[in-house]
Amino acid sequence: MNGASPLERLLRRDRVITIAGVLTLCLLAWLYIVAGAGLGMNAWEMSRLALFPHLQTADVASDMTSDMPGMDMPGMDMSGMDMSGMDMSAMATEPRVWGAANWALMIAMWWVMMVAMMSPSAAPTVLLYARVHRHALAQDQIQDKLAPTGVFMAGYLLVWLGFSVAATALHWLLEREAFVSATMMSSQSRWLSAIVLIAAGLYQLSPFKNACLSHCRAPTAFLARHWRPHAVGALRLGALHGAFCVGCCWMLMALLFVGGVMNLVWVAALAILVLVEKLFPAGPWVGRAAGIALIAWGSATLLV
């Protein structure tokens, strides 16, 4: 035992290393979002709790832009501009000019947010993958000395990067059409809020959602069915797991367009819901109850 090589001692601690890595990644992602995701915005100011966010967006945007001359808004050059006589509340709802830098920042914001929200619920599958790989190595079924757990996680996160690119494109479209506020990054349209809430609720009750969720809730069966050795296999397996997670949660992520893409209250609430759905025994029932609540919430939104 004492003669074990440094590599062998490292492999015995792969569980601790994996947990520490996932926790560090998640913590850094949350810190990045709380710090404003490089967009020059205050995430705390954007974290408002409202039953009907679209009613509050215009008022809050007006309050936030009262000091807009000193505010750094990506895509807007405020220097040298005469702010006198300008309607600041109207300006707050105007779409930004999306340059290449702004696109990159927005994609990064969405991706890091997905990392922060999805990493905790993916951790059990990542840990199980490391354990299965270690067992296969001990049984001489594979020859890889280092478990490519990081490659598995990379495949998982690359799928969420693809989702983030699509979400950013939709964000740009909704902001351009004035459905989403450029200042608060939340819905300023009753119809958008209602449609997204009801659609998310219906999706929660759909067979496709349940099929994707069943894969996420049964990592042992997933790995047994789709296992492939080596780094390429790990990347493929991680991407496949990510695809099932996207299929399970994409409509929940769309709810951020209602409450606010950088609204920490909504981000945390959705992250907790995803965690409960995937890891807790009553998760599927919680998800269905959430679906019914979302449908009722969206219907009520149509009346206000």
C-alpha positions, 0 to 999 in steps of 0.5 A: 500500500505504501509503495503505491505510485502517486498516480494510484494514490490520486485515483483513490481520491478521485471521488473527493477530487470530482466533488471539489471540482464540481463545487468549485465550478458551481461556486465560480459560476454563481460568483460570476453571475452575482458580479454582473456577468461582465455586462455592467449591470447590478444583479442585485438591483435586477433581482425583484420578486413580483407575481406579475413581472411584466407590470413591474419592469417599466417602473423598475427600469425607470428607477434604474435609469434615473442615474443612467449617465453613470451606468455602463450599458453594453452596446450603448455609448453614453459618453458625451450624450446630452441626457436633458429632455430625454424620456429615460423610462422610454429609453430603458425599454429600447433595445440595445445595439448588439455588437460582437462583444455584446453577443459574446458576453451574452452567450457567456452569461447564459452559459455560465448561468446554466453551469451554476444552475445545472452542475449540482443536479449533474454531480451524482451522474458525474460521480457515478461515471468516475466510479464506473470507470474506476471499477472497469480499470480495476477489472482490466476492462480498459487501459486508461489510467486517468478517469476522463471525468473532466472530459465527461463533464466537458461533453455535458457542458458543451451541450449547454453551450449550444443551448446558450447560443440558441437562448442568446439568439432568442434573447436578442429577438425578444429584446429587438421586438420589445417583448423583453426589457433591455435594462431589466432583461425580463418580460414587459409583455403580458402576452409573452409572460402568459404564453411562456408560463402556460407553455412551461406548465404544459411541458412539465406535464408532457410525456417528452419531459417525463422521458428525459427526466427519467434518464436524468433520475436513473444515472445507473441505467443510463451509464449501463446502456450508453457506456463507451470507454476512453476519452472520446466515449466520455465526451460522447456520453457527457454530451448525451447526458447533457442532451437529456438534461436540456430536453428535461429543463429547456422550458424551465430555463425559458421562464427566465425571460419572464422573471428576469434573465439575471434575476437571482431569485428566479435563477435560484428558484429554478435551480432548486426546482431542477435539483428536486426534480432530478434527485429527490424521491418526490421529484416527479410529483413536485415537477407536475405540481409546478406545472399545474401552478405555472398553468394557473399563473399564466392564466392569471397573467392574461387577466391583469 
